[in-house]
Amino acid sequence: MSGEEKAKRGIAPLPHSLEQTIRELELDKVISQAIGPEVTAYLIRAKREEIAAFNQFVTDWERRQYLDV
């Protein structure tokens, strides 16, 4: 389906990152009600901690991209 056809049908793209997904989850009242506010809050907190831990490390890709001469 083309981007234009998706827009006509009101189909939004999926989030491209974990951070975007967390933001969408915070705004989604249907999912929050379905799984409960405690589970929603736990998932959001756990994933933010995961992102923070990941961001403290240099990845192999970054080493190859920026440090290999």
CHARMM internal coordinates of N, CA and C (Angstrom, degrees):
IC EDIT
DIST 1 N 1 CA 1.4441
DIST 1 CA 1 C 1.5344
ANGL 1 N 1 CA 1 C 107.68
DIST 1 C 2 N 1.3032
ANGL 1 CA 1 C 2 N 115.94
DIHE 1 N 1 CA 1 C 2 N 134.93
DIST 2 N 2 CA 1.4651
ANGL 1 C 2 N 2 CA 119.78
DIHE 1 CA 1 C 2 N 2 CA 179.38
DIST 2 CA 2 C 1.5267
ANGL 2 N 2 CA 2 C 110.29
DIHE 1 C 2 N 2 CA 2 C -73.84
DIST 2 C 3 N 1.3295
ANGL 2 CA 2 C 3 N 115.70
DIHE 2 N 2 CA 2 C 3 N 162.59
DIST 3 N 3 CA 1.4539
ANGL 2 C 3 N 3 CA 120.77
DIHE 2 CA 2 C 3 N 3 CA 177.39
DIST 3 CA 3 C 1.5129
ANGL 3 N 3 CA 3 C 111.66
DIHE 2 C 3 N 3 CA 3 C -59.43
DIST 3 C 4 N 1.3243
ANGL 3 CA 3 C 4 N 115.54
DIHE 3 N 3 CA 3 C 4 N -37.38
DIST 4 N 4 CA 1.4693
ANGL 3 C 4 N 4 CA 120.74
DIHE 3 CA 3 C 4 N 4 CA 179.84
DIST 4 CA 4 C 1.5290
ANGL 4 N 4 CA 4 C 110.96
DIHE 3 C 4 N 4 CA 4 C -65.24
DIST 4 C 5 N 1.3346
ANGL 4 CA 4 C 5 N 115.82
DIHE 4 N 4 CA 4 C 5 N -43.44
DIST 5 N 5 CA 1.4686
ANGL 4 C 5 N 5 CA 119.54
DIHE 4 CA 4 C 5 N 5 CA 179.83
DIST 5 CA 5 C 1.5360
ANGL 5 N 5 CA 5 C 110.94
DIHE 4 C 5 N 5 CA 5 C -66.31
DIST 5 C 6 N 1.3301
ANGL 5 CA 5 C 6 N 115.81
DIHE 5 N 5 CA 5 C 6 N -39.54
DIST 6 N 6 CA 1.4672
ANGL 5 C 6 N 6 CA 118.92
DIHE 5 CA 5 C 6 N 6 CA 177.04
DIST 6 CA 6 C 1.5290
ANGL 6 N 6 CA 6 C 110.42
DIHE 5 C 6 N 6 CA 6 C -61.33
DIST 6 C 7 N 1.3144
ANGL 6 CA 6 C 7 N 116.67
DIHE 6 N 6 CA 6 C 7 N -43.72
DIST 7 N 7 CA 1.4665
ANGL 6 C 7 N 7 CA 120.97
DIHE 6 CA 6 C 7 N 7 CA 179.88
DIST 7 CA 7 C 1.5210
ANGL 7 N 7 CA 7 C 110.83
DIHE 6 C 7 N 7 CA 7 C -61.91
DIST 7 C 8 N 1.3277
ANGL 7 CA 7 C 8 N 116.91
DIHE 7 N 7 CA 7 C 8 N -42.14
DIST 8 N 8 CA 1.4705
ANGL 7 C 8 N 8 CA 121.11
DIHE 7 CA 7 C 8 N 8 CA 178.68
DIST 8 CA 8 C 1.5171
ANGL 8 N 8 CA 8 C 111.33
DIHE 7 C 8 N 8 CA 8 C -59.87
DIST 8 C 9 N 1.3230
ANGL 8 CA 8 C 9 N 116.28
DIHE 8 N 8 CA 8 C 9 N -37.51
DIST 9 N 9 CA 1.4643
ANGL 8 C 9 N 9 CA 120.98
DIHE 8 CA 8 C 9 N 9 CA -177.99
DIST 9 CA 9 C 1.5289
ANGL 9 N 9 CA 9 C 112.80
DIHE 8 C 9 N 9 CA 9 C -87.69
DIST 9 C 10 N 1.3306
ANGL 9 CA 9 C 10 N 115.96
DIHE 9 N 9 CA 9 C 10 N -0.26
DIST 10 N 10 CA 1.4641
ANGL 9 C 10 N 10 CA 119.23
DIHE 9 CA 9 C 10 N 10 CA 179.15
DIST 10 CA 10 C 1.5159
ANGL 10 N 10 CA 10 C 113.74
DIHE 9 C 10 N 10 CA 10 C 74.68
DIST 10 C 11 N 1.3274
ANGL 10 CA 10 C 11 N 116.75
DIHE 10 N 10 CA 10 C 11 N 26.01
DIST 11 N 11 CA 1.4638
ANGL 10 C 11 N 11 CA 120.91
DIHE 10 CA 10 C 11 N 11 CA -179.82
DIST 11 CA 11 C 1.5223
ANGL 11 N 11 CA 11 C 108.41
DIHE 10 C 11 N 11 CA 11 C -93.03
DIST 11 C 12 N 1.3055
ANGL 11 CA 11 C 12 N 115.62
DIHE 11 N 11 CA 11 C 12 N 113.48
DIST 12 N 12 CA 1.4702
ANGL 11 C 12 N 12 CA 121.15
DIHE 11 CA 11 C 12 N 12 CA 179.86
DIST 12 CA 12 C 1.5258
ANGL 12 N 12 CA 12 C 109.45
DIHE 11 C 12 N 12 CA 12 C -87.54
DIST 12 C 13 N 1.3215
ANGL 12 CA 12 C 13 N 117.06
DIHE 12 N 12 CA 12 C 13 N 150.76
DIST 13 N 13 CA 1.4765
ANGL 12 C 13 N 13 CA 119.09
DIHE 12 CA 12 C 13 N 13 CA 177.44
DIST 13 CA 13 C 1.5223
ANGL 13 N 13 CA 13 C 111.18
DIHE 12 C 13 N 13 CA 13 C -69.43
DIST 13 C 14 N 1.3130
ANGL 13 CA 13 C 14 N 115.90
DIHE 13 N 13 CA 13 C 14 N 153.68
DIST 14 N 14 CA 1.4584
ANGL 13 C 14 N 14 CA 120.85
DIHE 13 CA 13 C 14 N 14 CA 175.56
DIST 14 CA 14 C 1.5279
ANGL 14 N 14 CA 14 C 109.09
DIHE 13 C 14 N 14 CA 14 C -73.24
DIST 14 C 15 N 1.3224
ANGL 14 CA 14 C 15 N 117.43
DIHE 14 N 14 CA 14 C 15 N 155.44
DIST 15 N 15 CA 1.4683
ANGL 14 C 15 N 15 CA 119.64
DIHE 14 CA 14 C 15 N 15 CA 176.64
DIST 15 CA 15 C 1.5317
ANGL 15 N 15 CA 15 C 110.31
DIHE 14 C 15 N 15 CA 15 C -59.93
DIST 15 C 16 N 1.3350
ANGL 15 CA 15 C 16 N 115.57
DIHE 15 N 15 CA 15 C 16 N 148.79
DIST 16 N 16 CA 1.4601
ANGL 15 C 16 N 16 CA 120.77
DIHE 15 CA 15 C 16 N 16 CA -178.52
DIST 16 CA 16 C 1.5197
ANGL 16 N 16 CA 16 C 113.33
DIHE 15 C 16 N 16 CA 16 C -100.71
DIST 16 C 17 N 1.3112
ANGL 16 CA 16 C 17 N 117.22
DIHE 16 N 16 CA 16 C 17 N -3.68
DIST 17 N 17 CA 1.4614
ANGL 16 C 17 N 17 CA 119.97
DIHE 16 CA 16 C 17 N 17 CA -179.84
DIST 17 CA 17 C 1.5227
ANGL 17 N 17 CA 17 C 109.46
DIHE 16 C 17 N 17 CA 17 C -145.78
DIST 17 C 18 N 1.3197
ANGL 17 CA 17 C 18 N 114.52
DIHE 17 N 17 CA 17 C 18 N 164.06
DIST 18 N 18 CA 1.4640
ANGL 17 C 18 N 18 CA 119.54
DIHE 17 CA 17 C 18 N 18 CA 177.20
DIST 18 CA 18 C 1.5217
ANGL 18 N 18 CA 18 C 110.34
DIHE 17 C 18 N 18 CA 18 C -63.89
DIST 18 C 19 N 1.3348
ANGL 18 CA 18 C 19 N 117.68
DIHE 18 N 18 CA 18 C 19 N -37.17
DIST 19 N 19 CA 1.4682
ANGL 18 C 19 N 19 CA 120.50
DIHE 18 CA 18 C 19 N 19 CA 178.69
DIST 19 CA 19 C 1.5285
ANGL 19 N 19 CA 19 C 111.48
DIHE 18 C 19 N 19 CA 19 C -62.33
DIST 19 C 20 N 1.3255
ANGL 19 CA 19 C 20 N 117.06
DIHE 19 N 19 CA 19 C 20 N -43.25
DIST 20 N 20 CA 1.4721
ANGL 19 C 20 N 20 CA 120.21
DIHE 19 CA 19 C 20 N 20 CA 177.49
DIST 20 CA 20 C 1.5225
ANGL 20 N 20 CA 20 C 110.55
DIHE 19 C 20 N 20 CA 20 C -64.16
DIST 20 C 21 N 1.3153
ANGL 20 CA 20 C 21 N 116.40
DIHE 20 N 20 CA 20 C 21 N -39.21
DIST 21 N 21 CA 1.4631
ANGL 20 C 21 N 21 CA 120.87
DIHE 20 CA 20 C 21 N 21 CA 179.58
DIST 21 CA 21 C 1.5246
ANGL 21 N 21 CA 21 C 110.98
DIHE 20 C 21 N 21 CA 21 C -62.37
DIST 21 C 22 N 1.3204
ANGL 21 CA 21 C 22 N 116.57
DIHE 21 N 21 CA 21 C 22 N -42.12
DIST 22 N 22 CA 1.4664
ANGL 21 C 22 N 22 CA 120.89
DIHE 21 CA 21 C 22 N 22 CA 178.20
DIST 22 CA 22 C 1.5287
ANGL 22 N 22 CA 22 C 109.98
DIHE 21 C 22 N 22 CA 22 C -62.07
DIST 22 C 23 N 1.3421
ANGL 22 CA 22 C 23 N 116.74
DIHE 22 N 22 CA 22 C 23 N -45.35
DIST 23 N 23 CA 1.4693
ANGL 22 C 23 N 23 CA 119.82
DIHE 22 CA 22 C 23 N 23 CA 179.14
DIST 23 CA 23 C 1.5274
ANGL 23 N 23 CA 23 C 110.82
DIHE 22 C 23 N 23 CA 23 C -59.24
DIST 23 C 24 N 1.3301
ANGL 23 CA 23 C 24 N 116.68
DIHE 23 N 23 CA 23 C 24 N -43.16
DIST 24 N 24 CA 1.4635
ANGL 23 C 24 N 24 CA 120.54
DIHE 23 CA 23 C 24 N 24 CA 179.21
DIST 24 CA 24 C 1.5289
ANGL 24 N 24 CA 24 C 111.11
DIHE 23 C 24 N 24 CA 24 C -64.50
DIST 24 C 25 N 1.3223
ANGL 24 CA 24 C 25 N 117.22
DIHE 24 N 24 CA 24 C 25 N -40.09
DIST 25 N 25 CA 1.4593
ANGL 24 C 25 N 25 CA 120.70
DIHE 24 CA 24 C 25 N 25 CA 178.21
DIST 25 CA 25 C 1.5202
ANGL 25 N 25 CA 25 C 110.79
DIHE 24 C 25 N 25 CA 25 C -62.31
DIST 25 C 26 N 1.3236
ANGL 25 CA 25 C 26 N 117.20
DIHE 25 N 25 CA 25 C 26 N -40.28
DIST 26 N 26 CA 1.4691
ANGL 25 C 26 N 26 CA 120.67
DIHE 25 CA 25 C 26 N 26 CA 178.61
DIST 26 CA 26 C 1.5303
ANGL 26 N 26 CA 26 C 111.15
DIHE 25 C 26 N 26 CA 26 C -60.10
DIST 26 C 27 N 1.3234
ANGL 26 CA 26 C 27 N 117.05
DIHE 26 N 26 CA 26 C 27 N -32.74
DIST 27 N 27 CA 1.4677
ANGL 26 C 27 N 27 CA 121.56
DIHE 26 CA 26 C 27 N 27 CA -176.93
DIST 27 CA 27 C 1.5221
ANGL 27 N 27 CA 27 C 113.58
DIHE 26 C 27 N 27 CA 27 C -88.79
DIST 27 C 28 N 1.3301
ANGL 27 CA 27 C 28 N 117.60
DIHE 27 N 27 CA 27 C 28 N -14.66
DIST 28 N 28 CA 1.4597
ANGL 27 C 28 N 28 CA 121.54
DIHE 27 CA 27 C 28 N 28 CA -172.86
DIST 28 CA 28 C 1.5290
ANGL 28 N 28 CA 28 C 111.32
DIHE 27 C 28 N 28 CA 28 C -88.86
DIST 28 C 29 N 1.3070
ANGL 28 CA 28 C 29 N 116.24
DIHE 28 N 28 CA 28 C 29 N 99.49
DIST 29 N 29 CA 1.4709
ANGL 28 C 29 N 29 CA 121.47
DIHE 28 CA 28 C 29 N 29 CA -178.08
DIST 29 CA 29 C 1.5288
ANGL 29 N 29 CA 29 C 112.10
DIHE 28 C 29 N 29 CA 29 C -70.50
DIST 29 C 30 N 1.3321
ANGL 29 CA 29 C 30 N 117.52
DIHE 29 N 29 CA 29 C 30 N -30.59
DIST 30 N 30 CA 1.4657
ANGL 29 C 30 N 30 CA 120.82
DIHE 29 CA 29 C 30 N 30 CA -178.75
DIST 30 CA 30 C 1.5237
ANGL 30 N 30 CA 30 C 110.22
DIHE 29 C 30 N 30 CA 30 C -65.39
DIST 30 C 31 N 1.3258
ANGL 30 CA 30 C 31 N 116.76
DIHE 30 N 30 CA 30 C 31 N -48.78
DIST 31 N 31 CA 1.4668
ANGL 30 C 31 N 31 CA 119.55
DIHE 30 CA 30 C 31 N 31 CA 179.74
DIST 31 CA 31 C 1.5236
ANGL 31 N 31 CA 31 C 110.17
DIHE 30 C 31 N 31 CA 31 C -65.69
DIST 31 C 32 N 1.3280
ANGL 31 CA 31 C 32 N 116.84
DIHE 31 N 31 CA 31 C 32 N -42.76
DIST 32 N 32 CA 1.4563
ANGL 31 C 32 N 32 CA 120.12
DIHE 31 CA 31 C 32 N 32 CA 179.97
DIST 32 CA 32 C 1.5303
ANGL 32 N 32 CA 32 C 111.07
DIHE 31 C 32 N 32 CA 32 C -59.13
DIST 32 C 33 N 1.3180
ANGL 32 CA 32 C 33 N 116.80
DIHE 32 N 32 CA 32 C 33 N -41.64
DIST 33 N 33 CA 1.4710
ANGL 32 C 33 N 33 CA 119.75
DIHE 32 CA 32 C 33 N 33 CA 177.91
DIST 33 CA 33 C 1.5255
ANGL 33 N 33 CA 33 C 110.72
DIHE 32 C 33 N 33 CA 33 C -68.04
DIST 33 C 34 N 1.3224
ANGL 33 CA 33 C 34 N 116.96
DIHE 33 N 33 CA 33 C 34 N -36.99
DIST 34 N 34 CA 1.4645
ANGL 33 C 34 N 34 CA 120.59
DIHE 33 CA 33 C 34 N 34 CA -177.18
DIST 34 CA 34 C 1.5285
ANGL 34 N 34 CA 34 C 112.01
DIHE 33 C 34 N 34 CA 34 C -67.66
DIST 34 C 35 N 1.3258
ANGL 34 CA 34 C 35 N 116.88
DIHE 34 N 34 CA 34 C 35 N -41.89
DIST 35 N 35 CA 1.4662
ANGL 34 C 35 N 35 CA 118.99
DIHE 34 CA 34 C 35 N 35 CA -177.63
DIST 35 CA 35 C 1.5236
ANGL 35 N 35 CA 35 C 112.70
DIHE 34 C 35 N 35 CA 35 C -99.67
DIST 35 C 36 N 1.3165
ANGL 35 CA 35 C 36 N 116.18
DIHE 35 N 35 CA 35 C 36 N -8.75
DIST 36 N 36 CA 1.4617
ANGL 35 C 36 N 36 CA 121.40
DIHE 35 CA 35 C 36 N 36 CA 177.36
DIST 36 CA 36 C 1.5182
ANGL 36 N 36 CA 36 C 111.65
DIHE 35 C 36 N 36 CA 36 C 94.10
DIST 36 C 37 N 1.3225
ANGL 36 CA 36 C 37 N 116.08
DIHE 36 N 36 CA 36 C 37 N 147.17
DIST 37 N 37 CA 1.4636
ANGL 36 C 37 N 37 CA 120.24
DIHE 36 CA 36 C 37 N 37 CA -177.37
DIST 37 CA 37 C 1.5344
ANGL 37 N 37 CA 37 C 113.83
DIHE 36 C 37 N 37 CA 37 C -65.26
DIST 37 C 38 N 1.3274
ANGL 37 CA 37 C 38 N 117.09
DIHE 37 N 37 CA 37 C 38 N -31.67
DIST 38 N 38 CA 1.4626
ANGL 37 C 38 N 38 CA 119.68
DIHE 37 CA 37 C 38 N 38 CA 179.46
DIST 38 CA 38 C 1.5289
ANGL 38 N 38 CA 38 C 110.85
DIHE 37 C 38 N 38 CA 38 C -68.01
DIST 38 C 39 N 1.3211
ANGL 38 CA 38 C 39 N 116.88
DIHE 38 N 38 CA 38 C 39 N -44.25
DIST 39 N 39 CA 1.4715
ANGL 38 C 39 N 39 CA 120.93
DIHE 38 CA 38 C 39 N 39 CA 179.06
DIST 39 CA 39 C 1.5213
ANGL 39 N 39 CA 39 C 109.70
DIHE 38 C 39 N 39 CA 39 C -66.16
DIST 39 C 40 N 1.3267
ANGL 39 CA 39 C 40 N 116.89
DIHE 39 N 39 CA 39 C 40 N -41.81
DIST 40 N 40 CA 1.4613
ANGL 39 C 40 N 40 CA 120.95
DIHE 39 CA 39 C 40 N 40 CA 178.24
DIST 40 CA 40 C 1.5184
ANGL 40 N 40 CA 40 C 110.28
DIHE 39 C 40 N 40 CA 40 C -58.99
DIST 40 C 41 N 1.3261
ANGL 40 CA 40 C 41 N 117.33
DIHE 40 N 40 CA 40 C 41 N -48.80
DIST 41 N 41 CA 1.4647
ANGL 40 C 41 N 41 CA 121.70
DIHE 40 CA 40 C 41 N 41 CA -179.83
DIST 41 CA 41 C 1.5249
ANGL 41 N 41 CA 41 C 111.05
DIHE 40 C 41 N 41 CA 41 C -62.01
DIST 41 C 42 N 1.3328
ANGL 41 CA 41 C 42 N 116.76
DIHE 41 N 41 CA 41 C 42 N -40.08
DIST 42 N 42 CA 1.4602
ANGL 41 C 42 N 42 CA 120.97
DIHE 41 CA 41 C 42 N 42 CA 178.71
DIST 42 CA 42 C 1.5252
ANGL 42 N 42 CA 42 C 110.89
DIHE 41 C 42 N 42 CA 42 C -63.29
DIST 42 C 43 N 1.3310
ANGL 42 CA 42 C 43 N 117.24
DIHE 42 N 42 CA 42 C 43 N -47.27
DIST 43 N 43 CA 1.4650
ANGL 42 C 43 N 43 CA 120.91
DIHE 42 CA 42 C 43 N 43 CA -179.93
DIST 43 CA 43 C 1.5224
ANGL 43 N 43 CA 43 C 111.56
DIHE 42 C 43 N 43 CA 43 C -60.35
DIST 43 C 44 N 1.3123
ANGL 43 CA 43 C 44 N 115.98
DIHE 43 N 43 CA 43 C 44 N -44.52
DIST 44 N 44 CA 1.4685
ANGL 43 C 44 N 44 CA 120.49
DIHE 43 CA 43 C 44 N 44 CA -179.88
DIST 44 CA 44 C 1.5288
ANGL 44 N 44 CA 44 C 110.20
DIHE 43 C 44 N 44 CA 44 C -62.42
DIST 44 C 45 N 1.3115
ANGL 44 CA 44 C 45 N 117.00
DIHE 44 N 44 CA 44 C 45 N -46.87
DIST 45 N 45 CA 1.4680
ANGL 44 C 45 N 45 CA 120.72
DIHE 44 CA 44 C 45 N 45 CA -179.88
DIST 45 CA 45 C 1.5316
ANGL 45 N 45 CA 45 C 110.76
DIHE 44 C 45 N 45 CA 45 C -63.58
DIST 45 C 46 N 1.3301
ANGL 45 CA 45 C 46 N 117.55
DIHE 45 N 45 CA 45 C 46 N -44.94
DIST 46 N 46 CA 1.4620
ANGL 45 C 46 N 46 CA 121.49
DIHE 45 CA 45 C 46 N 46 CA -178.44
DIST 46 CA 46 C 1.5306
ANGL 46 N 46 CA 46 C 111.29
DIHE 45 C 46 N 46 CA 46 C -63.00
DIST 46 C 47 N 1.3132
ANGL 46 CA 46 C 47 N 117.24
DIHE 46 N 46 CA 46 C 47 N -42.54
DIST 47 N 47 CA 1.4638
ANGL 46 C 47 N 47 CA 120.22
DIHE 46 CA 46 C 47 N 47 CA -178.81
DIST 47 CA 47 C 1.5213
ANGL 47 N 47 CA 47 C 111.53
DIHE 46 C 47 N 47 CA 47 C -71.07
DIST 47 C 48 N 1.3233
ANGL 47 CA 47 C 48 N 118.12
DIHE 47 N 47 CA 47 C 48 N -34.32
DIST 48 N 48 CA 1.4725
ANGL 47 C 48 N 48 CA 120.20
DIHE 47 CA 47 C 48 N 48 CA 175.56
DIST 48 CA 48 C 1.5355
ANGL 48 N 48 CA 48 C 110.14
DIHE 47 C 48 N 48 CA 48 C -65.45
DIST 48 C 49 N 1.3243
ANGL 48 CA 48 C 49 N 116.86
DIHE 48 N 48 CA 48 C 49 N -39.38
DIST 49 N 49 CA 1.4653
ANGL 48 C 49 N 49 CA 120.17
DIHE 48 CA 48 C 49 N 49 CA 176.40
DIST 49 CA 49 C 1.5240
ANGL 49 N 49 CA 49 C 110.56
DIHE 48 C 49 N 49 CA 49 C -64.90
DIST 49 C 50 N 1.3278
ANGL 49 CA 49 C 50 N 117.09
DIHE 49 N 49 CA 49 C 50 N -38.99
DIST 50 N 50 CA 1.4582
ANGL 49 C 50 N 50 CA 121.89
DIHE 49 CA 49 C 50 N 50 CA 177.82
DIST 50 CA 50 C 1.5340
ANGL 50 N 50 CA 50 C 110.77
DIHE 49 C 50 N 50 CA 50 C -62.14
DIST 50 C 51 N 1.3153
ANGL 50 CA 50 C 51 N 116.88
DIHE 50 N 50 CA 50 C 51 N -44.19
DIST 51 N 51 CA 1.4628
ANGL 50 C 51 N 51 CA 121.46
DIHE 50 CA 50 C 51 N 51 CA 178.64
DIST 51 CA 51 C 1.5280
ANGL 51 N 51 CA 51 C 109.99
DIHE 50 C 51 N 51 CA 51 C -62.81
DIST 51 C 52 N 1.3292
ANGL 51 CA 51 C 52 N 117.25
DIHE 51 N 51 CA 51 C 52 N -44.34
DIST 52 N 52 CA 1.4621
ANGL 51 C 52 N 52 CA 121.54
DIHE 51 CA 51 C 52 N 52 CA -179.43
DIST 52 CA 52 C 1.5344
ANGL 52 N 52 CA 52 C 110.43
DIHE 51 C 52 N 52 CA 52 C -61.95
DIST 52 C 53 N 1.3176
ANGL 52 CA 52 C 53 N 117.46
DIHE 52 N 52 CA 52 C 53 N -42.26
DIST 53 N 53 CA 1.4662
ANGL 52 C 53 N 53 CA 120.93
DIHE 52 CA 52 C 53 N 53 CA 179.14
DIST 53 CA 53 C 1.5247
ANGL 53 N 53 CA 53 C 110.51
DIHE 52 C 53 N 53 CA 53 C -65.54
DIST 53 C 54 N 1.3201
ANGL 53 CA 53 C 54 N 117.08
DIHE 53 N 53 CA 53 C 54 N -44.29
DIST 54 N 54 CA 1.4679
ANGL 53 C 54 N 54 CA 121.28
DIHE 53 CA 53 C 54 N 54 CA 179.42
DIST 54 CA 54 C 1.5252
ANGL 54 N 54 CA 54 C 111.08
DIHE 53 C 54 N 54 CA 54 C -61.35
DIST 54 C 55 N 1.3153
ANGL 54 CA 54 C 55 N 116.93
DIHE 54 N 54 CA 54 C 55 N -41.08
DIST 55 N 55 CA 1.4654
ANGL 54 C 55 N 55 CA 121.26
DIHE 54 CA 54 C 55 N 55 CA -176.72
DIST 55 CA 55 C 1.5271
ANGL 55 N 55 CA 55 C 113.28
DIHE 54 C 55 N 55 CA 55 C -68.48
DIST 55 C 56 N 1.3058
ANGL 55 CA 55 C 56 N 118.01
DIHE 55 N 55 CA 55 C 56 N -11.05
DIST 56 N 56 CA 1.4623
ANGL 55 C 56 N 56 CA 121.45
DIHE 55 CA 55 C 56 N 56 CA 178.35
DIST 56 CA 56 C 1.5237
ANGL 56 N 56 CA 56 C 112.75
DIHE 55 C 56 N 56 CA 56 C -83.47
DIST 56 C 57 N 1.3226
ANGL 56 CA 56 C 57 N 117.75
DIHE 56 N 56 CA 56 C 57 N -8.39
DIST 57 N 57 CA 1.4583
ANGL 56 C 57 N 57 CA 121.30
DIHE 56 CA 56 C 57 N 57 CA -175.32
DIST 57 CA 57 C 1.5175
ANGL 57 N 57 CA 57 C 111.46
DIHE 56 C 57 N 57 CA 57 C -113.73
DIST 57 C 58 N 1.3231
ANGL 57 CA 57 C 58 N 114.57
DIHE 57 N 57 CA 57 C 58 N 148.57
DIST 58 N 58 CA 1.4570
ANGL 57 C 58 N 58 CA 121.19
DIHE 57 CA 57 C 58 N 58 CA 173.51
DIST 58 CA 58 C 1.5287
ANGL 58 N 58 CA 58 C 106.47
DIHE 57 C 58 N 58 CA 58 C -89.92
DIST 58 C 59 N 1.3267
ANGL 58 CA 58 C 59 N 116.69
DIHE 58 N 58 CA 58 C 59 N 127.05
DIST 59 N 59 CA 1.4562
ANGL 58 C 59 N 59 CA 120.41
DIHE 58 CA 58 C 59 N 59 CA -178.02
DIST 59 CA 59 C 1.5259
ANGL 59 N 59 CA 59 C 111.10
DIHE 58 C 59 N 59 CA 59 C -81.89
DIST 59 C 60 N 1.3262
ANGL 59 CA 59 C 60 N 116.07
DIHE 59 N 59 CA 59 C 60 N 163.61
DIST 60 N 60 CA 1.4643
ANGL 59 C 60 N 60 CA 120.43
DIHE 59 CA 59 C 60 N 60 CA 175.54
DIST 60 CA 60 C 1.5228
ANGL 60 N 60 CA 60 C 110.92
DIHE 59 C 60 N 60 CA 60 C -59.10
DIST 60 C 61 N 1.3208
ANGL 60 CA 60 C 61 N 116.62
DIHE 60 N 60 CA 60 C 61 N -39.54
DIST 61 N 61 CA 1.4697
ANGL 60 C 61 N 61 CA 120.16
DIHE 60 CA 60 C 61 N 61 CA 178.64
DIST 61 CA 61 C 1.5225
ANGL 61 N 61 CA 61 C 110.62
DIHE 60 C 61 N 61 CA 61 C -60.27
DIST 61 C 62 N 1.3256
ANGL 61 CA 61 C 62 N 117.59
DIHE 61 N 61 CA 61 C 62 N -44.52
DIST 62 N 62 CA 1.4669
ANGL 61 C 62 N 62 CA 121.25
DIHE 61 CA 61 C 62 N 62 CA 179.39
DIST 62 CA 62 C 1.5334
ANGL 62 N 62 CA 62 C 110.80
DIHE 61 C 62 N 62 CA 62 C -63.21
DIST 62 C 63 N 1.3253
ANGL 62 CA 62 C 63 N 116.07
DIHE 62 N 62 CA 62 C 63 N -40.54
DIST 63 N 63 CA 1.4687
ANGL 62 C 63 N 63 CA 119.12
DIHE 62 CA 62 C 63 N 63 CA 177.82
DIST 63 CA 63 C 1.5239
ANGL 63 N 63 CA 63 C 110.55
DIHE 62 C 63 N 63 CA 63 C -60.65
DIST 63 C 64 N 1.3344
ANGL 63 CA 63 C 64 N 116.38
DIHE 63 N 63 CA 63 C 64 N -48.53
DIST 64 N 64 CA 1.4700
ANGL 63 C 64 N 64 CA 119.99
DIHE 63 CA 63 C 64 N 64 CA 179.93
DIST 64 CA 64 C 1.5223
ANGL 64 N 64 CA 64 C 111.40
DIHE 63 C 64 N 64 CA 64 C -64.45
DIST 64 C 65 N 1.3139
ANGL 64 CA 64 C 65 N 116.43
DIHE 64 N 64 CA 64 C 65 N -42.76
DIST 65 N 65 CA 1.4692
ANGL 64 C 65 N 65 CA 121.41
DIHE 64 CA 64 C 65 N 65 CA -175.51
DIST 65 CA 65 C 1.5198
ANGL 65 N 65 CA 65 C 112.34
DIHE 64 C 65 N 65 CA 65 C -68.62
DIST 65 C 66 N 1.3211
ANGL 65 CA 65 C 66 N 117.06
DIHE 65 N 65 CA 65 C 66 N -41.29
DIST 66 N 66 CA 1.4659
ANGL 65 C 66 N 66 CA 119.58
DIHE 65 CA 65 C 66 N 66 CA -169.96
DIST 66 CA 66 C 1.5314
ANGL 66 N 66 CA 66 C 114.59
DIHE 65 C 66 N 66 CA 66 C -111.34
DIST 66 C 67 N 1.3167
ANGL 66 CA 66 C 67 N 118.22
DIHE 66 N 66 CA 66 C 67 N -20.27
DIST 67 N 67 CA 1.4549
ANGL 66 C 67 N 67 CA 118.99
DIHE 66 CA 66 C 67 N 67 CA -174.39
DIST 67 CA 67 C 1.5300
ANGL 67 N 67 CA 67 C 114.32
DIHE 66 C 67 N 67 CA 67 C -108.61
DIST 67 C 68 N 1.3333
ANGL 67 CA 67 C 68 N 117.86
DIHE 67 N 67 CA 67 C 68 N -26.74
DIST 68 N 68 CA 1.4675
ANGL 67 C 68 N 68 CA 119.80
DIHE 67 CA 67 C 68 N 68 CA 178.20
DIST 68 CA 68 C 1.5194
ANGL 68 N 68 CA 68 C 109.80
DIHE 67 C 68 N 68 CA 68 C -72.55
DIST 68 C 69 N 1.2965
ANGL 68 CA 68 C 69 N 115.00
DIHE 68 N 68 CA 68 C 69 N 125.48
DIST 69 N 69 CA 1.4638
ANGL 68 C 69 N 69 CA 119.31
DIHE 68 CA 68 C 69 N 69 CA -179.32
DIST 69 CA 69 C 1.5001
ANGL 69 N 69 CA 69 C 110.22
DIHE 68 C 69 N 69 CA 69 C -109.87
END
COOR INIT
IC SEED 1 N 1 CA 1 C
IC BUILD
